[in-house]
Amino acid sequence: MATGYPEWTLELVRIEPARGIRRFYTLTLERDLFAPVRLVRRWGRLGSRGRGQYRVEVFADLESAQRRVAHYYRAQLRRGYTEHSADPLFRTAVLAAQEAPAAVGRTRNARPPS
C-alpha cells in the first residue's frame, strides 16, 4: 500500500471435524492508487489458501468500509466462524462500527404515515 495506513486483516475460521468442515474467511482493508479504500474478502477450504475465492469492493472512505466489514464479520459469526487472528486496531474499529447506530431511513416493509 502506498498511502497512509497499513493493511488491516481479520481472519475467521470454521472447523467442525465431525462434519468435515475446515474453512477460512479473511477480510482485508487496503489502499491503492485507484481507490481510497478496498475491502478484499477471501474464503475457501483451510489448506488451499491459494485456490480460494475472493471478491473486492471499493469504498470512498474508511468509515463506510469498516461498517461493511462489521456486516460481514457478524454474518460469518452467525454461520459458526470464530476469530482466528486480527490486527488490534482493525478489531477495535470493526467492533466500533458494529455498535454504531444504523442509518435512519425507511425500511422495505414500512408503511407510510397516514
C-alpha positions in Angstrom: 0.0 0.0 0.0 1.4 3.3 -1.0 -0.6 5.7 1.2 -1.4 6.4 4.8 -2.2 3.5 6.9 -1.2 -0.2 7.0 -3.1 -3.0 5.5 -5.6 -4.5 8.1 -6.6 -8.1 8.2 -9.2 -10.1 10.1 -9.1 -13.9 9.8 -12.0 -16.2 10.7 -12.1 -20.0 10.7 -14.8 -22.6 11.0 -13.6 -26.1 11.9 -16.1 -28.9 12.5 -14.3 -32.2 12.3 -17.5 -34.3 12.7 -19.0 -32.7 9.6 -15.7 -32.4 7.6 -15.8 -28.6 7.7 -12.4 -26.7 7.7 -12.9 -23.3 6.2 -11.4 -19.8 6.3 -12.7 -16.3 5.7 -10.4 -13.3 5.5 -11.3 -9.6 5.4 -8.6 -7.2 4.4 -8.8 -3.4 4.1 -6.2 -1.8 1.9 -5.5 1.3 -0.1 -4.1 1.6 -3.6 -3.6 4.2 -6.2 -7.0 3.8 -7.8 -9.4 3.6 -4.9 -9.4 5.3 -1.5 -10.2 2.0 0.3 -10.6 -1.6 -0.9 -12.2 -4.4 1.0 -10.8 -7.8 -0.1 -12.7 -10.8 1.0 -11.1 -14.3 0.6 -12.7 -17.6 1.5 -12.2 -21.3 0.9 -11.0 -24.5 2.5 -8.2 -24.4 5.0 -5.0 -25.7 3.4 -5.9 -24.3 0.0 -5.4 -20.5 0.6 -4.0 -20.0 -2.9 -7.0 -21.6 -4.6 -9.8 -20.0 -2.6 -12.2 -17.4 -4.0 -12.1 -13.7 -3.5 -14.1 -10.5 -4.1 -13.0 -6.9 -4.0 -15.3 -4.0 -3.0 -14.3 -0.3 -3.3 -15.3 2.4 -0.9 -15.0 6.2 -0.9 -14.0 6.4 2.8 -12.6 4.3 5.6 -15.8 4.5 7.8 -18.1 3.0 5.2 -15.6 0.2 4.6 -15.4 -0.5 8.3 -19.2 -0.7 8.5 -19.2 -3.2 5.7 -16.5 -5.3 7.4 -18.6 -5.3 10.6 -21.6 -6.5 8.5 -19.5 -9.4 7.0 -18.0 -10.2 10.5 -21.4 -10.5 12.1 -22.7 -12.7 9.2 -19.8 -15.1 9.5 -20.1 -15.3 13.3 -23.7 -16.3 12.8 -22.6 -19.1 10.4 -20.3 -20.6 13.0 -17.0 -19.0 12.2 -14.6 -17.9 15.1 -12.0 -15.2 15.1 -8.5 -16.7 14.3 -6.4 -13.5 14.2 -6.9 -9.8 13.8 -4.9 -6.7 13.9 -5.8 -4.9 17.3 -6.6 -1.6 15.7 -8.7 -3.2 13.0 -10.6 -5.3 15.5 -11.3 -2.2 17.6 -12.5 -0.3 14.5 -14.8 -3.2 13.5 -16.3 -3.5 16.9 -16.9 0.3 17.0 -18.6 0.1 13.6 -20.6 -2.8 14.7 -22.1 -0.8 17.6 -22.7 2.3 15.5 -26.4 3.1 15.1 -27.9 2.2 11.8 -28.8 5.0 9.4 -32.4 6.3 9.9 -34.5 5.7 6.9 -37.5 3.9 5.6 -37.4 0.1 5.6 -38.6 -2.0 2.8 -41.8 -3.1 4.5 -42.6 0.1 6.4 -45.9 1.8 5.7 -46.1 5.5 5.0 -47.8 7.6 7.7 -51.5 8.1 7.2 
